[in-house]
Amino acid sequence: MTLLQAIIIAIIQGATEQFPISSLGHAAIVPAMLHWPLDLHGEMFLPLLVMLHLGTCAALLVFFWRDWVALFTGAAGRHGETCQMDSIRILALLCVATVPAVLIGGLFEHAIRNLFGTARYAAVFLTLNGVMLLVVDRMRATLRHHNDRPLAALGFGEALVIGLFQCLAFFPGLSRSGACIVGGLLRGLSHENSARFSFLMAQPVILAATVLEALKLRHAPPQPEQMHMAIIAAIVAGVVALVCTGILMRYFRDHEDWALRPFGWYCIGAGVVAFLYLSF
């Protein structure tokens, strides 16, 4: 892998991890369409994968640090009893929502990606991701009277449902953030609150996945040049992710009525074009 290839993959990771268009799907499709001889599951790619996840996770922590401080100080009782109960409840909801990803991911993630990890499968699932975004954005019109629900109003069963939606991202091409946002919309949250819950939930999941991947490096320590390239890529991915998170949160705040539709049409178009290109 060249430095330019690593930077391109980092830009893709930083943008698509935040936008509901599947980072894993793009990571499979783009190198295949550019005819890059990269093994995304190989030992040579592992240091880059670890550092890219670390970069995007750091970007989310930087963007949402005020939310975490507010939650933990609220849970400690510094802002009154009502705020304390809401903060404790939201933290508990986040814990419940991460359970499916931990359990299902630990049992089935590698099997799913081995079965469906090719670029053509990713193109199919990317198309389905677009259909999911369009359908749910249209369906939510029937739930309009619930669309201002605060996060603390979620039930634990509803948080579990959103966590199950997150597990769709084990299929390359289905977006983790998109699936979580869809789950939140179906439970009556706004686009902005769905995205906020999705990104808060993502941070411990991404961090845990990064640690697990990093442990594998014990068996294949990276060369210095690999780490230098991975660190540069992590910085690029982190900066792009930070900018894209800010853009997305503002976009959801200003386009509540049709926020997912551009992403849905993009995924359908990109998925169909990629599938046809890779098939013929």
C-alpha positions as CSV (number, residue, x, y, z in Angstrom):
1,M,0.0,0.0,0.0
2,T,1.3,3.5,-0.9
3,L,0.9,6.5,1.3
4,L,-1.5,8.0,-1.2
5,Q,-3.7,4.9,-1.1
6,A,-3.7,5.0,2.7
7,I,-4.7,8.7,2.7
8,I,-7.6,8.0,0.3
9,I,-8.8,5.2,2.4
10,A,-8.5,7.4,5.5
11,I,-10.6,10.1,3.8
12,I,-13.3,7.5,2.9
13,Q,-13.3,6.1,6.4
14,G,-13.5,9.5,8.1
15,A,-16.5,10.6,5.9
16,T,-18.4,7.4,5.5
17,E,-18.1,6.4,9.2
18,Q,-20.2,9.4,10.1
19,F,-22.5,9.7,7.1
20,P,-25.1,6.9,6.8
21,I,-23.5,5.4,3.7
22,S,-21.3,2.6,5.2
23,S,-17.6,2.9,5.7
24,L,-17.1,-0.8,5.4
25,G,-19.0,-1.0,2.2
26,H,-16.9,1.8,0.6
27,A,-13.7,0.3,2.0
28,A,-14.6,-2.9,0.0
29,I,-15.9,-1.2,-3.1
30,V,-13.5,1.6,-3.8
31,P,-10.2,-0.4,-3.9
32,A,-11.9,-3.0,-6.0
33,M,-13.1,-0.5,-8.6
34,L,-9.7,1.2,-8.6
35,H,-8.0,-2.3,-9.0
36,W,-5.9,-1.8,-6.0
37,P,-4.4,-5.2,-5.0
38,L,-5.2,-4.8,-1.3
39,D,-6.3,-7.5,1.1
40,L,-8.5,-5.6,3.6
41,H,-8.4,-8.7,5.9
42,G,-4.7,-9.3,5.7
43,E,-2.1,-8.7,8.3
44,M,-0.5,-5.9,6.3
45,F,-3.8,-3.9,6.5
46,L,-4.4,-4.5,10.2
47,P,-2.3,-1.6,11.6
48,L,-4.0,0.8,9.3
49,L,-7.4,-0.5,10.2
50,V,-6.7,-0.1,13.9
51,M,-5.4,3.4,13.6
52,L,-8.3,4.5,11.3
53,H,-10.8,3.3,13.9
54,L,-8.8,5.1,16.6
55,G,-8.8,8.3,14.6
56,T,-12.5,8.3,14.0
57,C,-13.2,7.4,17.6
58,A,-11.0,10.3,18.8
59,A,-12.9,12.6,16.5
60,L,-16.3,11.6,18.0
61,L,-14.9,12.0,21.6
62,V,-13.7,15.5,20.7
63,F,-17.0,16.5,19.1
64,F,-19.2,15.0,21.8
65,W,-17.1,15.7,24.9
66,R,-19.6,18.2,26.2
67,D,-22.3,15.6,26.0
68,W,-20.2,13.1,28.0
69,V,-19.3,15.7,30.6
70,A,-23.0,16.8,30.9
71,L,-24.1,13.1,31.3
72,F,-21.5,12.2,33.9
73,T,-21.8,15.4,35.9
74,G,-25.5,15.2,35.7
75,A,-25.4,11.6,36.9
76,A,-23.3,12.8,39.8
77,G,-26.1,15.1,40.9
78,R,-24.5,18.4,40.0
79,H,-27.4,19.8,38.0
80,G,-30.4,18.9,40.1
81,E,-32.4,15.7,40.8
82,T,-34.3,15.8,37.5
83,C,-31.2,16.1,35.4
84,Q,-29.6,13.4,37.5
85,M,-32.3,10.9,36.8
86,D,-32.3,11.7,33.1
87,S,-28.5,11.4,32.9
88,I,-28.5,8.1,34.6
89,R,-31.2,6.8,32.4
90,I,-29.5,7.9,29.2
91,L,-26.2,6.3,30.3
92,A,-28.1,3.1,31.1
93,L,-29.9,3.3,27.7
94,L,-26.5,3.6,26.0
95,C,-25.2,0.5,27.9
96,V,-28.3,-1.5,26.9
97,A,-28.0,-0.4,23.2
98,T,-24.4,-1.7,23.0
99,V,-25.2,-5.2,24.2
100,P,-26.4,-6.6,20.9
101,A,-23.3,-5.5,19.0
102,V,-21.0,-7.0,21.7
103,L,-22.9,-10.4,21.7
104,I,-23.8,-10.7,18.0
105,G,-20.5,-9.2,16.8
106,G,-18.5,-11.6,19.0
107,L,-20.4,-14.6,17.7
108,F,-21.1,-13.9,14.1
109,E,-19.2,-10.8,12.7
110,H,-16.4,-12.7,11.1
111,A,-18.7,-15.4,9.7
112,I,-20.9,-12.7,8.1
113,R,-17.9,-10.8,6.6
114,N,-16.3,-14.0,5.3
115,L,-19.6,-14.8,3.5
116,F,-20.5,-11.3,2.3
117,G,-17.2,-9.5,2.4
118,T,-16.6,-9.2,-1.4
119,A,-17.0,-5.9,-3.2
120,R,-20.1,-7.1,-5.2
121,Y,-21.9,-8.1,-2.0
122,A,-21.0,-4.8,-0.5
123,A,-22.5,-3.0,-3.6
124,V,-25.8,-5.0,-3.1
125,F,-26.0,-4.2,0.6
126,L,-25.1,-0.5,-0.1
127,T,-28.1,-0.4,-2.5
128,L,-30.3,-2.0,0.2
129,N,-29.0,0.5,2.7
130,G,-30.3,3.3,0.4
131,V,-33.7,1.7,0.1
132,M,-33.8,1.4,3.9
133,L,-33.0,5.1,4.4
134,L,-35.7,6.2,1.9
135,V,-38.4,3.9,3.2
136,V,-37.9,4.8,6.8
137,D,-37.7,8.5,6.1
138,R,-41.1,8.2,4.3
139,M,-42.6,6.0,7.1
140,R,-41.7,8.4,9.8
141,A,-44.4,10.8,8.5
142,T,-46.9,8.6,10.3
143,L,-44.9,9.1,13.6
144,R,-44.7,12.8,13.3
145,H,-46.4,13.5,16.6
146,H,-43.6,11.6,18.4
147,N,-40.7,13.2,16.6
148,D,-39.7,15.5,19.4
149,R,-39.1,12.8,22.0
150,P,-36.0,13.4,24.2
151,L,-33.5,10.7,24.6
152,A,-34.4,10.1,28.2
153,A,-38.0,9.2,27.1
154,L,-36.7,6.1,25.4
155,G,-37.6,2.7,27.0
156,F,-34.9,0.1,27.6
157,G,-36.6,-2.2,25.1
158,E,-36.5,0.6,22.5
159,A,-32.8,1.1,23.2
160,L,-32.3,-2.6,22.7
161,V,-34.1,-2.4,19.3
162,I,-31.8,0.4,18.2
163,G,-28.8,-1.7,19.3
164,L,-30.1,-4.5,17.1
165,F,-30.4,-2.2,14.2
166,Q,-26.7,-1.3,14.8
167,C,-25.8,-5.0,14.1
168,L,-26.9,-4.6,10.5
169,A,-23.6,-2.9,9.9
170,F,-21.9,-6.3,10.2
171,F,-23.0,-6.7,6.6
172,P,-20.6,-4.7,4.5
173,G,-22.6,-2.0,2.7
174,L,-25.2,-1.5,5.5
175,S,-24.3,1.6,7.5
176,R,-23.9,1.5,11.3
177,S,-24.9,5.1,11.7
178,G,-27.6,4.8,9.2
179,A,-29.1,1.7,10.8
180,C,-29.0,3.3,14.3
181,I,-30.6,6.5,13.0
182,V,-33.3,4.5,11.3
183,G,-33.9,2.6,14.6
184,G,-34.2,5.9,16.4
185,L,-36.6,7.4,13.9
186,L,-38.8,4.4,14.2
187,R,-38.9,5.0,18.0
188,G,-40.1,8.6,17.4
189,L,-36.8,10.5,17.8
190,S,-35.8,13.3,15.6
191,H,-33.0,13.0,13.0
192,E,-30.7,15.0,15.3
193,N,-31.5,13.0,18.5
194,S,-31.2,9.7,16.6
195,A,-27.8,10.7,15.2
196,R,-26.7,11.9,18.7
197,F,-27.7,8.6,20.3
198,S,-26.0,6.7,17.4
199,F,-22.7,8.6,17.8
200,L,-22.7,8.3,21.6
201,M,-23.4,4.6,21.3
202,A,-20.7,4.2,18.6
203,Q,-17.8,5.4,20.7
204,P,-17.5,2.5,23.2
205,V,-18.3,0.0,20.4
206,I,-15.6,1.4,18.1
207,L,-13.1,1.7,21.0
208,A,-13.8,-2.0,22.0
209,A,-13.4,-3.2,18.4
210,T,-10.1,-1.2,18.1
211,V,-8.7,-2.8,21.2
212,L,-9.6,-6.3,19.9
213,E,-8.0,-5.6,16.6
214,A,-4.9,-4.1,18.3
215,L,-4.4,-7.2,20.3
216,K,-4.0,-9.2,17.1
217,L,-0.9,-7.0,16.4
218,R,0.9,-9.0,19.0
219,H,1.2,-11.9,16.6
220,A,2.3,-9.7,13.7
221,P,4.1,-6.5,14.9
222,P,4.0,-3.8,12.3
223,Q,7.1,-2.5,10.7
224,P,8.0,1.2,11.5
225,E,7.1,2.3,8.0
226,Q,3.7,0.7,8.4
227,M,3.1,2.5,11.6
228,H,4.2,5.8,10.2
229,M,1.7,5.4,7.4
230,A,-1.0,4.3,9.7
231,I,-0.5,7.3,12.1
232,I,-0.7,9.7,9.2
233,A,-3.9,8.0,7.9
234,A,-5.4,8.1,11.4
235,I,-4.8,11.8,11.7
236,V,-6.4,12.4,8.3
237,A,-9.4,10.1,9.2
238,G,-9.9,11.9,12.5
239,V,-9.9,15.4,11.0
240,V,-12.3,14.4,8.2
241,A,-14.5,12.6,10.7
242,L,-14.6,15.6,13.0
243,V,-15.6,18.0,10.1
244,C,-18.2,15.5,8.8
245,T,-19.7,15.0,12.2
246,G,-20.2,18.7,12.6
247,I,-21.7,19.0,9.1
248,L,-24.0,16.1,9.6
249,M,-25.4,17.3,13.0
250,R,-26.1,20.7,11.6
251,Y,-27.6,19.2,8.5
252,F,-30.0,17.1,10.5
253,R,-31.0,20.1,12.6
254,D,-31.9,22.1,9.5
255,H,-33.5,19.4,7.4
256,E,-35.8,17.4,9.6
257,D,-38.4,16.6,7.0
258,W,-36.3,14.8,4.4
259,A,-32.8,14.4,5.9
260,L,-32.0,10.9,4.9
261,R,-33.3,11.1,1.3
262,P,-30.1,12.4,-0.4
263,F,-28.0,9.7,1.4
264,G,-30.6,7.1,0.3
265,W,-30.5,8.0,-3.3
266,Y,-26.7,8.2,-3.2
267,C,-26.4,4.7,-1.8
268,I,-28.8,3.3,-4.4
269,G,-27.0,5.0,-7.3
270,A,-23.5,4.1,-6.0
271,G,-24.5,0.6,-5.2
272,V,-26.0,-0.1,-8.6
273,V,-23.1,1.5,-10.5
274,A,-20.5,-0.4,-8.5
275,F,-22.4,-3.7,-8.9
276,L,-22.6,-3.3,-12.7
277,Y,-19.0,-2.2,-12.9
278,L,-17.7,-5.1,-10.9
279,S,-19.9,-7.6,-12.7
280,F,-19.1,-6.8,-16.3
